């Protein structure tokens, strides 16, 4: 085949159960998740479709991303998006790469989303993972879709690094040091009284809509970013603690500051002042079940309806390294399931797309299903100090998994008690 074939809605509907067909959604990740960015009558994606945004086609390693998703030359590819020009352009890239059975579907918005009998799916809590366009509408004085009209505070999260904020941030965003919400002695969340004071000082009440984001910055040493090298994962950690505290509408900018930059929006270097409030307006914690501590973690290890999920790298899990220069003991908690964050304590590549947006739910669920991590159990995610565990928790929560928590103490607190058991080596 030297060119793609255009197919009809009826043709595509007949291909949905064909195991040799790969349906590819080239719209932005946020549209795939559920946001209506192109006048869709229904948000989400065609059931079973894979996310491969047009934006990624400009990446040098595009074909490597394609193959990592198990989209192979022997498959029949059906490509759909917002415009005919983009679907044909992506089809041409596949043809050039040696893929020969390619179709394009250009009636998605008009026909597929307009027919409630045609199957679609979306991320359960996509509203809490917002696109840059949503934030921009809010800053311009509008009320974005899926926004309740509450007062909004945008937080640029960082760990002890205001230069990351002052060197460029979203206009109107205030800086939020992660140390405001977690204590460096244990890296656990702060006490209810401390959280109340910190949130009030940042102008946040229980009814505030909070949008968090950070930058993807890589340190020269582990001391700069304990638990992670990326400021954006610190934003997700702060989001998780705010949810625990009782802020009702906590959102994360999908892809962090990079998504804002990629859209070409204005960047500010002004130090935007915080506007403290007198009262948070609710008892903290408002959602205590989102965090478990050591005693609860031990009970979960005994339970057949619960799992501790270790979101660390393989070298950390088997005890080759601790992952941090301030954690001496190496190993893992006996009975904890390996959640596989990525290559080391600095990375979460197994949970992210090439542009740092959150990976599609189907792919994350497949990683977990391999080790029997399912939504039917109470799951408590942990890492070394809470950041990676918070990101894994947040992904499961976005997917609508009903009983998910963070084991806040993680390996740091567990390993500091000599009475707690631990294992090293490859599990039998």
HELIX and SHEET records of a PDB file:
HELIX    1   1 UNK A    9  UNK A   15  1                                   7    
HELIX    2   2 UNK A   29  UNK A   33  1                                   5    
HELIX    3   3 UNK A   54  UNK A   58  5                                   5    
HELIX    4   4 UNK A   62  UNK A   68  1                                   7    
HELIX    5   5 UNK A   84  UNK A   96  1                                  13    
HELIX    6   6 UNK A  108  UNK A  112  3                                   5    
HELIX    7   7 UNK A  126  UNK A  128  5                                   3    
HELIX    8   8 UNK A  132  UNK A  139  1                                   8    
HELIX    9   9 UNK A  162  UNK A  166  1                                   5    
HELIX   10  10 UNK A  178  UNK A  180  5                                   3    
HELIX   11  11 UNK A  192  UNK A  201  1                                  10    
HELIX   12  12 UNK A  222  UNK A  224  5                                   3    
HELIX   13  13 UNK A  231  UNK A  245  1                                  15    
HELIX   14  14 UNK A  256  UNK A  262  1                                   7    
HELIX   15  15 UNK A  288  UNK A  290  5                                   3    
HELIX   16  16 UNK A  294  UNK A  302  1                                   9    
HELIX   17  17 UNK A  314  UNK A  317  1                                   4    
HELIX   18  18 UNK A  349  UNK A  351  5                                   3    
HELIX   19  19 UNK A  361  UNK A  369  1                                   9    
HELIX   20  20 UNK A  387  UNK A  398  1                                  12    
HELIX   21  21 UNK A  410  UNK A  415  1                                   6    
SHEET    1   A 5 UNK A   5  UNK A   6  0                                        
SHEET    2   A 5 UNK A 102  UNK A 105  1                                        
SHEET    3   A 5 UNK A  76  UNK A  80  1                                        
SHEET    4   A 5 UNK A  21  UNK A  25  1                                        
SHEET    5   A 5 UNK A  50  UNK A  51  1                                        
SHEET    1   B 2 UNK A  45  UNK A  46  0                                        
SHEET    2   B 2 UNK A 120  UNK A 121 -1                                        
SHEET    1   C 5 UNK A 129  UNK A 130  0                                        
SHEET    2   C 5 UNK A 249  UNK A 253  1                                        
SHEET    3   C 5 UNK A 209  UNK A 213  1                                        
SHEET    4   C 5 UNK A 152  UNK A 158  1                                        
SHEET    5   C 5 UNK A 174  UNK A 177  1                                        
SHEET    1   D 2 UNK A 169  UNK A 170  0                                        
SHEET    2   D 2 UNK A 267  UNK A 268 -1                                        
SHEET    1   E 5 UNK A 291  UNK A 292  0                                        
SHEET    2   E 5 UNK A 404  UNK A 407  1                                        
SHEET    3   E 5 UNK A 378  UNK A 382  1                                        
SHEET    4   E 5 UNK A 306  UNK A 310  1                                        
SHEET    5   E 5 UNK A 337  UNK A 338  1                                        
END                                                                             
